Amino acid sequence: MKGQQSWAELYAFEITRADDTPLYRQVYLQLRSAILTRRLRPGTKLPSTRELASQLSVSRSAAVAAYEQLLAEGYTSGRHGSGTYISSDLPEPIEGSAGRRKKPVPTINSDASPMESVANFIDVTVQSDQRPFNLGRTLIDARTTELWRKLSARTLRSLSPSHFGYSDPRGTIELRKTICDYLQAARGARCDPDQIVVTTGTQHAIDIVIRVLPGLDKGVWIEDPGYPLTRQALLAAGAKVSPIPVDGQGIQVATGIKSAPNARAVFVTPSHQFPTGVVLSMARRLELLAWAQEKSAWIVEDDYASEFRYGGRPLAALQGLDEGERVIYIGTLNKALFPGLRMGYVVVPRPLLRAFVAARYLMDRQPSTLSQAVVAAFMEDGYFAAHIRRIRLLYRDQRDELVAALKNRLGADLSVNAPDQGMHLVAFTRRGLSDVAIERAGRQHGVIVRAMSRLYVGAAPRSALVLGFSGYPRQAILPAVERLAQVVEAKSKPPRVKQQFASAKRK
Ligand SMILES: Cc1ncc(COP(=O)(O)O)c(C=O)c1O
């Protein structure tokens, strides 16, 4: 058998000379214990006696004696010239060791840990799960994949000492400059590279914001319905969360002022409200900015999918309207490119910058220099803009295919409009159909749709299906809509008993 990874070289021996136990026996006992508890696994190659003796500063004869005893007792097998290996046919591992089923670890009481209730909520979209119409999936074409390979290889070839060391917690200046140029041009943002902090994405940015903003325990507004990960992050941090209803113009600022006047911040998705897709109207934007200015409160703008705009005039970021430095702007490359990248950025108002950078530094010091170099090259060389142009067309086609199929096959049960932007659409159910029941039944038929009513906290929930269209090639869409139609039709048929009752009544 080929030796497994040689972790034995790194085994943390504790040899003591103050002990009466002979050194060879200490080595023997520790190795035997590591073998029995499976901390060193069967098949692992042990270091040579010469290496071990030198590593532990014991005599070679002590190492040889320990190995001979392990061999004699069957814990190891030696092959001439190829070293000593831990035997593959060992007795059962001893109690509490890694190989045996452990006693279940009690879970933390949910009252004691807010994270425990968050854990119940985790429902990750994994890219390998190809069931339409899950959210958060992106498509990457062959051109981008190939470019990514080339740029990564180029970056690896031109590594400089700066790639290997600690660097600015905000990210490299090259990447921050590029992001700043992009935001000014594409999103009408007001920024300077100094104010940009590179993060691993929106979630990381939200976490830093929550650590930095003062007084969130006094109140913070969120959109209702809204993005569950923002709400959960706030709840987990002990914030006093006030869900504020969203209507056709976006978050109802006046309701927020009335119902939670002491709020210190608001988290919003103004360009494409999640999940409804509503755009925050200009009147509401100005109202929100005026409130923040007057109360010295903060607006956290989550601008998660503005790259994918299919029609109409692109809306500038709310941050671009802000003259009082009250908006913290969060952008992500995990949607524009791919979620596995884990990269995003924040434009931090100057009064918060020092605290923000300090919080980021305490969390994980800095972003990875290598990934930043690849992304900076991708953006600077014009590939990012080209990628967005190509993928936007792809997503637009997928959106159109999905809307047409839904209207055609499910027009009587669902009301759907093509969104101008983003990667998902909302289909309102008709005739009293329950989105939750469709969500549940859909899963059994290989279709993932999200019930929008679940995303409401306090406001009256509307029944609708949230369908992601970005991650599914056109040819996957029709068959999936067909499966969805079967699910919806089964739900919309009156139960048999009722049918009989109805026909009996007619007679
Ligand atoms: C409202 C909203 N913001 C941001 C994101 C992106 O999050 P991240 O950058 O952490 O991947 C998503 C992804 O689904 C989202 O729905």
The ligand as a MOL file (V3000), in Angstrom:
LIG
                    3D

  0  0  0     0  0            999 V3000
M  V30 BEGIN CTAB
M  V30 COUNTS 16 16 0 0 0
M  V30 BEGIN ATOM
M  V30 1 C -29.8350 40.3240 -1.2760 0
M  V30 2 C -28.5010 39.6760 -1.5350 0
M  V30 3 N -27.3830 40.3500 -1.2560 0
M  V30 4 C -26.1710 39.8100 -1.5000 0
M  V30 5 C -26.0150 38.5460 -2.0210 0
M  V30 6 C -24.6330 38.0230 -2.3100 0
M  V30 7 O -24.0110 37.5220 -1.2050 0
M  V30 8 P -22.4700 37.1290 -1.1770 0
M  V30 9 O -21.6710 38.2120 -1.8040 0
M  V30 10 O -22.1800 36.9640 0.2810 0
M  V30 11 O -22.3380 35.8420 -1.9290 0
M  V30 12 C -27.1430 37.8080 -2.2950 0
M  V30 13 C -27.0010 36.4370 -2.7760 0
M  V30 14 O -27.9020 35.6440 -2.8780 0
M  V30 15 C -28.4290 38.3890 -2.0730 0
M  V30 16 O -29.5460 37.7250 -2.3650 0
M  V30 END ATOM
M  V30 BEGIN BOND
M  V30 1 1 1 2
M  V30 2 1 2 3
M  V30 3 2 2 15
M  V30 4 2 3 4
M  V30 5 1 4 5
M  V30 6 1 5 6
M  V30 7 2 5 12
M  V30 8 1 6 7
M  V30 9 1 7 8
M  V30 10 2 8 9
M  V30 11 1 8 10
M  V30 12 1 8 11
M  V30 13 1 12 13
M  V30 14 1 12 15
M  V30 15 2 13 14
M  V30 16 1 15 16
M  V30 END BOND
M  V30 END CTAB
M  END
